[in-house]
Amino acid sequence: MPDRLFTRAFVSVFAANTFMELAWSLFLHFPGYLHDLGADEIQIGILVGVTAVASIAIRPWIGTAMDVRGRRRVILFGSFLHVAVLGLYLTVTALGPWVYIIRILHGLASAMLFTSLFTYAADVVPASRRTQGIAIFGISGLMPIGLGGLLGDFILSVGDFTTLFATAVGLAVASLFLVIPMKEIQSNEAGGARRGFWVALRQRDLMPLWLAAMVFSLSLATFFTFLKTFVIETGIGSVGLFFAVYTGTAIGLRLVAADLPDRIGQKRVMFPAFGMMVAGFIVLSTADGVGDMAVAGFLNGVGHGYVFPIMFAMVVTRARPSERGSASAIFTAVFDVGTLIGGPLFGLAIRLGDYRAMWLLAAGVVAVGAVVFARWDRQFESSTRIATRSRRST
């Protein structure tokens, strides 16, 4: 009988992450509130950027705290801070330093929860079903992407931003109530002594995965930063259509075939999934109708559905159990770095060329990144096999 996946701990952390991510997704509408306050595009960009910078800056502390103090303490602290910070948005009535302070605090709380909840989930899934478990847990982050935009639209149609902020607080409170009863998970896996956050960052067999994560995060930056303006300028499809197909495909794939990487091999699934992402960007570069937008959403949804959980499962497996918190913190920080780099990079591609150039650049980044990762990681695997044979011969 296979190891049980849907334990009480797994269901609890899944539900807690769903509410937390849904509260975060409501803030996809926050630039509209800033615009109402008189912010221009530069100010909005800065306010979005400071949140990402804060998230990156706190990752070393988060990783160390999880490894030394445990996941649950970070989850609880982050949850209480999350509720408090979202409540502070109700006090924002004008642009000024106070908004920046709140955005920084929001970045800190989000980083704590995103990292600690994913790490906790990786701890509670069986090692033999790790990729499958992480893939299914990831649904708790994918669903809110689609639901958050729709829920925000509905709230703003019947109320205002005060109602939206209050709803976000309620969702954060629901997440808090779910994490309070959670127990600390003690790992039974053998591993060496903890060496520290920065040593985990430089661990040789993890470094190719940091590259793969960066490539993946850069690709996401194109969707979340420029898809709306692409639709406005070209009149092709809609943001809702793309993300409905994208998230629906990724979720459906994880529900029916999340165990495929564990059954046939992670890389045998990972590289074709990267290929699907490349194909999706190429379709966007030549899109001229709704059908093309749907096809691109499907292809990139397949890529996301497999690439992210496979990468994270490989990080969890390769990291020492005593440094798993630090490795998870580094992995999630890469996505904030990708957002900071991807926006200006792909924006420059649009300015120097057009949206077709931007989508083709994204396809090239993913293709080249996947090839470099494959060669780099193969070198690690070859050296590992040689070292293993050498130890056996002696």
C-alpha positions as CSV (number, residue, x, y, z in Angstrom):
1,M,0.0,0.0,0.0
2,P,1.5,3.4,-1.0
3,D,2.4,5.9,1.7
4,R,-0.6,8.0,2.7
5,L,-0.6,11.5,1.2
6,F,-3.8,13.1,2.4
7,T,-3.1,13.2,6.1
8,R,-4.7,15.6,8.5
9,A,-1.5,17.8,8.5
10,F,-1.5,17.9,4.7
11,V,-5.1,18.9,4.4
12,S,-4.7,21.6,7.1
13,V,-1.7,23.2,5.5
14,F,-3.4,23.0,2.1
15,A,-6.4,24.9,3.3
16,A,-4.4,27.4,5.2
17,N,-2.3,28.2,2.1
18,T,-5.4,28.5,0.0
19,F,-6.9,31.2,2.2
20,M,-3.5,33.0,2.5
21,E,-3.0,32.9,-1.3
22,L,-6.5,34.1,-2.0
23,A,-5.9,37.1,0.3
24,W,-2.7,37.8,-1.6
25,S,-4.5,37.5,-5.0
26,L,-7.0,40.2,-4.1
27,F,-4.1,42.6,-4.2
28,L,-3.8,42.1,-8.0
29,H,-6.3,45.0,-7.8
30,F,-4.1,47.2,-5.6
31,P,-2.5,49.1,-8.4
32,G,-6.0,50.4,-9.2
33,Y,-6.3,51.8,-5.7
34,L,-2.9,53.5,-6.0
35,H,-4.1,55.0,-9.3
36,D,-7.2,56.4,-7.6
37,L,-4.9,58.0,-5.0
38,G,-3.0,59.7,-7.8
39,A,0.0,57.4,-8.3
40,D,1.6,57.3,-11.7
41,E,3.1,54.2,-13.3
42,I,6.5,54.8,-11.8
43,Q,5.2,55.1,-8.3
44,I,3.1,52.0,-8.7
45,G,6.1,50.1,-10.0
46,I,8.2,51.3,-7.1
47,L,5.5,50.3,-4.6
48,V,5.3,46.8,-6.1
49,G,9.0,46.6,-6.2
50,V,9.6,47.4,-2.6
51,T,7.4,44.5,-1.6
52,A,9.6,42.1,-3.6
53,V,12.8,43.6,-2.2
54,A,11.5,43.1,1.3
55,S,10.6,39.5,0.5
56,I,14.1,38.8,-0.8
57,A,15.9,40.6,2.1
58,I,14.2,38.5,4.8
59,R,14.7,35.1,3.2
60,P,18.0,34.4,5.0
61,W,16.3,35.0,8.3
62,I,13.3,32.9,7.4
63,G,15.6,30.0,6.3
64,T,17.6,30.1,9.4
65,A,14.6,30.4,11.7
66,M,12.9,27.4,10.1
67,D,16.0,25.3,10.5
68,V,16.7,26.4,14.0
69,R,13.3,27.2,15.5
70,G,11.1,25.0,13.4
71,R,8.5,25.7,10.7
72,R,5.5,26.2,13.0
73,R,6.9,29.3,14.7
74,V,7.6,31.0,11.5
75,I,4.1,30.1,10.2
76,L,2.5,31.5,13.3
77,F,4.5,34.7,13.4
78,G,4.0,35.3,9.7
79,S,0.2,34.6,10.0
80,F,-0.3,37.1,12.9
81,L,1.8,39.7,10.9
82,H,-0.2,39.0,7.8
83,V,-3.5,39.7,9.5
84,A,-2.1,42.9,11.1
85,V,-0.6,44.2,7.9
86,L,-3.8,43.6,5.8
87,G,-5.7,45.5,8.5
88,L,-3.3,48.4,8.1
89,Y,-4.4,48.9,4.5
90,L,-7.7,50.2,5.9
91,T,-5.8,53.2,7.2
92,V,-4.3,54.2,3.8
93,T,-6.0,57.3,2.5
94,A,-3.2,59.0,0.6
95,L,0.2,58.4,-0.9
96,G,3.2,58.8,1.4
97,P,5.7,57.0,3.6
98,W,3.0,55.1,5.4
99,V,2.1,53.2,2.2
100,Y,5.7,52.2,1.7
101,I,6.0,50.9,5.3
102,I,2.8,48.8,4.8
103,R,4.1,47.4,1.5
104,I,7.4,46.4,3.1
105,L,5.6,44.7,6.0
106,H,3.3,43.0,3.5
107,G,6.4,41.7,1.7
108,L,7.9,40.3,4.9
109,A,4.7,38.5,5.9
110,S,4.1,37.1,2.5
111,A,7.7,35.8,2.3
112,M,7.4,34.1,5.7
113,L,4.1,32.3,4.8
114,F,4.9,31.4,1.2
115,T,8.2,29.8,2.3
116,S,7.2,28.2,5.6
117,L,3.9,26.7,4.4
118,F,5.5,25.2,1.3
119,T,8.3,23.8,3.5
120,Y,5.8,22.4,6.0
121,A,3.9,20.7,3.1
122,A,7.2,19.2,1.8
123,D,7.9,17.9,5.3
124,V,4.5,16.1,5.7
125,V,4.3,14.4,2.3
126,P,5.9,10.9,2.0
127,A,9.4,10.9,0.4
128,S,8.3,8.3,-2.1
129,R,5.5,10.6,-3.3
130,R,7.2,13.9,-2.8
131,T,6.8,15.3,-6.3
132,Q,3.1,14.3,-6.4
133,G,2.5,15.7,-3.0
134,I,4.1,19.1,-3.8
135,A,2.2,19.2,-7.1
136,I,-1.1,18.7,-5.4
137,F,-0.2,21.1,-2.7
138,G,0.6,23.7,-5.4
139,I,-3.1,23.7,-6.4
140,S,-3.7,25.7,-3.2
141,G,-1.6,28.4,-4.9
142,L,-2.9,28.1,-8.4
143,M,-6.6,28.2,-7.6
144,P,-6.4,31.7,-6.0
145,I,-4.8,33.1,-9.2
146,G,-8.0,32.6,-11.0
147,L,-10.4,33.1,-8.1
148,G,-8.7,36.2,-6.7
149,G,-9.2,38.3,-9.9
150,L,-12.8,37.3,-10.2
151,L,-13.5,37.7,-6.5
152,G,-11.8,41.1,-6.5
153,D,-13.9,42.2,-9.6
154,F,-17.1,41.2,-7.8
155,I,-16.2,42.9,-4.5
156,L,-15.4,46.1,-6.3
157,S,-18.6,45.9,-8.3
158,V,-20.7,45.9,-5.2
159,G,-18.4,47.8,-2.8
160,D,-15.1,49.6,-2.8
161,F,-11.5,49.0,-1.9
162,T,-12.4,49.2,1.8
163,T,-14.5,46.1,1.3
164,L,-11.8,44.5,-0.6
165,F,-9.2,45.1,2.1
166,A,-11.7,43.9,4.8
167,T,-12.3,40.7,2.8
168,A,-8.5,40.1,2.6
169,V,-8.3,40.5,6.4
170,G,-11.1,37.9,6.8
171,L,-9.3,35.4,4.6
172,A,-6.0,36.0,6.5
173,V,-7.9,35.3,9.8
174,A,-9.3,32.1,8.4
175,S,-5.7,31.0,7.4
176,L,-4.5,31.9,10.9
177,F,-7.2,29.8,12.6
178,L,-6.2,26.8,10.5
179,V,-2.4,27.1,11.3
180,I,-2.8,27.5,15.1
181,P,-3.6,23.8,15.8
182,M,-0.8,22.6,13.4
183,K,2.0,20.6,15.1
184,E,5.7,20.9,14.4
185,I,6.9,18.1,12.1
186,Q,10.1,16.3,13.2
187,S,12.0,14.8,10.3
188,N,13.2,11.2,10.5
189,E,15.6,11.5,7.6
190,A,19.3,11.2,8.2
191,G,21.4,14.2,7.4
192,G,24.5,16.1,8.4
193,A,24.8,18.9,10.8
194,R,23.4,22.3,9.8
195,R,26.0,24.4,8.0
196,G,24.0,27.7,7.5
197,F,21.9,29.5,5.0
198,W,24.8,30.7,2.8
199,V,26.4,27.3,2.6
200,A,23.1,25.9,1.4
201,L,23.1,28.6,-1.2
202,R,26.5,27.4,-2.5
203,Q,25.7,23.7,-2.3
204,R,26.9,22.3,-5.6
205,D,24.0,20.0,-6.5
206,L,21.5,22.7,-5.7
207,M,23.0,25.5,-7.8
208,P,21.7,24.1,-11.1
209,L,18.2,24.2,-9.5
210,W,18.6,27.9,-8.6
211,L,19.3,28.5,-12.3
212,A,16.2,26.4,-13.4
213,A,14.0,28.3,-10.9
214,M,15.3,31.7,-12.2
215,V,14.5,30.7,-15.8
216,F,11.0,29.6,-14.7
217,S,10.4,32.8,-12.6
218,L,11.5,35.0,-15.5
219,S,8.9,33.3,-17.7
220,L,6.2,34.0,-15.2
221,A,7.1,37.7,-15.2
222,T,6.0,38.0,-18.8
223,F,2.4,36.8,-17.9
224,F,1.9,38.7,-14.7
225,T,3.6,42.0,-15.9
226,F,2.7,42.3,-19.6
227,L,-0.2,40.1,-20.6
228,K,-2.7,42.8,-19.8
229,T,-1.0,45.4,-21.9
230,F,-0.5,42.8,-24.7
231,V,-4.2,42.2,-24.8
232,I,-5.0,45.9,-24.7
233,E,-2.6,46.8,-27.5
234,T,-3.3,43.9,-29.8
235,G,-7.0,43.2,-29.0
236,I,-6.2,39.4,-29.0
237,G,-8.0,37.3,-26.5
238,S,-8.3,38.3,-22.9
239,V,-6.4,38.0,-19.7
240,G,-9.3,36.0,-18.1
241,L,-9.3,33.5,-21.0
242,F,-5.5,32.9,-20.8
243,F,-5.4,32.4,-17.0
244,A,-8.5,30.3,-17.0
245,V,-7.0,27.9,-19.5
246,Y,-3.5,28.2,-17.8
247,T,-4.6,27.5,-14.3
248,G,-7.3,25.0,-15.3
249,T,-4.7,23.0,-17.3
250,A,-2.1,23.1,-14.5
251,I,-4.7,22.1,-11.8
252,G,-6.3,19.3,-14.0
253,L,-2.9,17.9,-14.8
254,R,-1.9,17.7,-11.1
255,L,-5.2,16.1,-10.2
256,V,-5.0,13.3,-12.7
257,A,-1.3,12.8,-13.4
258,A,0.7,14.4,-10.5
259,D,2.4,11.0,-9.8
260,L,3.9,10.8,-13.3
261,P,7.4,12.2,-12.3
262,D,7.6,9.9,-9.3
263,R,6.7,6.9,-11.5
264,I,8.9,7.5,-14.6
265,G,11.5,10.0,-13.4
266,Q,11.5,13.7,-12.7
267,K,13.7,14.8,-15.6
268,R,11.8,12.7,-18.1
269,V,8.8,14.9,-17.3
270,M,10.6,18.1,-16.6
271,F,12.3,18.7,-19.9
272,P,9.3,18.0,-22.1
273,A,7.4,20.4,-19.8
274,F,10.0,23.1,-20.4
275,G,9.5,22.4,-24.1
276,M,5.8,23.0,-23.8
277,M,6.5,26.4,-22.2
278,V,8.8,27.3,-25.2
279,A,6.1,26.3,-27.6
280,G,3.5,28.4,-25.6
281,F,5.7,31.5,-26.0
282,I,6.1,30.9,-29.7
283,V,2.4,30.6,-30.1
284,L,1.9,33.9,-28.3
285,S,4.5,35.5,-30.6
286,T,2.4,34.6,-33.7
287,A,-1.1,34.8,-32.0
288,D,-3.8,36.5,-34.0
289,G,-7.0,35.2,-32.4
290,V,-8.7,33.8,-29.3
291,G,-7.8,30.2,-30.2
292,D,-4.1,31.0,-30.2
293,M,-4.4,32.6,-26.7
294,A,-6.2,29.4,-25.4
295,V,-3.5,27.1,-27.0
296,A,-0.7,29.2,-25.4
297,G,-2.5,29.1,-22.0
298,F,-2.8,25.3,-22.3
299,L,0.9,24.8,-23.3
300,N,2.2,27.0,-20.5
301,G,-0.2,25.5,-18.1
302,V,1.3,22.1,-18.8
303,G,4.7,23.5,-18.3
304,H,3.8,25.1,-15.0
305,G,1.9,22.1,-13.8
306,Y,5.0,20.0,-13.9
307,V,8.1,22.2,-13.8
308,F,7.5,23.9,-10.4
309,P,6.7,20.8,-8.3
310,I,9.6,18.9,-9.9
311,M,12.1,21.6,-9.1
312,F,10.9,22.0,-5.6
313,A,10.9,18.3,-4.9
314,M,14.5,18.1,-6.2
315,V,15.5,20.9,-3.9
316,V,13.9,19.2,-0.9
317,T,15.5,15.9,-1.8
318,R,19.0,17.3,-2.3
319,A,19.1,19.7,0.7
320,R,20.2,18.3,4.0
321,P,17.1,17.8,6.3
322,S,18.8,20.2,8.7
323,E,19.0,22.9,6.0
324,R,15.7,22.2,4.2
325,G,14.3,25.5,5.5
326,S,17.2,27.5,4.1
327,A,17.0,25.7,0.8
328,S,13.3,26.4,0.5
329,A,13.8,30.0,1.4
330,I,16.4,30.4,-1.4
331,F,14.2,28.6,-3.9
332,T,11.2,30.9,-3.1
333,A,13.4,34.0,-3.1
334,V,14.4,33.3,-6.7
335,F,10.9,34.0,-7.8
336,D,11.0,37.5,-6.3
337,V,14.4,38.1,-7.9
338,G,12.9,36.9,-11.2
339,T,10.1,39.5,-10.9
340,L,12.5,42.3,-10.3
341,I,14.7,41.3,-13.2
342,G,12.0,40.1,-15.6
343,G,9.9,43.3,-15.6
344,P,12.7,45.6,-16.8
345,L,14.2,43.0,-19.1
346,F,11.1,42.1,-21.0
347,G,9.9,45.7,-20.9
348,L,13.1,46.7,-22.7
349,A,12.4,44.0,-25.3
350,I,9.0,45.6,-26.0
351,R,10.5,49.1,-26.2
352,L,13.3,48.0,-28.6
353,G,11.1,45.7,-30.6
354,D,7.5,44.7,-29.9
355,Y,5.5,42.1,-28.1
356,R,6.5,39.5,-30.6
357,A,10.1,40.1,-29.7
358,M,9.3,39.9,-26.0
359,W,7.5,36.5,-26.4
360,L,10.4,35.2,-28.5
361,L,12.9,36.4,-26.0
362,A,11.0,34.5,-23.3
363,A,11.0,31.4,-25.4
364,G,14.7,31.7,-25.9
365,V,15.4,32.3,-22.2
366,V,13.5,29.1,-21.3
367,A,15.1,27.0,-24.1
368,V,18.6,28.1,-23.3
369,G,18.1,27.9,-19.6
370,A,16.7,24.4,-19.8
371,V,19.7,23.2,-21.9
372,V,22.2,24.8,-19.6
373,F,20.5,23.3,-16.6
374,A,20.5,19.8,-18.2
375,R,24.2,20.0,-19.0
376,W,25.2,21.5,-15.6
377,D,23.1,19.0,-13.6
378,R,24.4,16.0,-15.7
379,Q,27.9,17.0,-14.7
380,F,26.9,16.8,-11.1
381,E,25.2,13.4,-11.5
382,S,28.3,12.0,-13.4
383,S,30.7,13.2,-10.6
384,T,28.3,11.7,-8.0
385,R,28.3,8.3,-9.8
386,I,32.1,8.3,-10.0
387,A,32.5,9.2,-6.4
388,T,30.0,6.4,-5.4
389,R,31.9,3.8,-7.4
390,S,35.2,5.0,-5.9
391,R,33.9,4.6,-2.4
392,R,32.6,1.1,-3.2
393,S,35.9,0.0,-4.7
394,T,37.8,1.1,-1.6
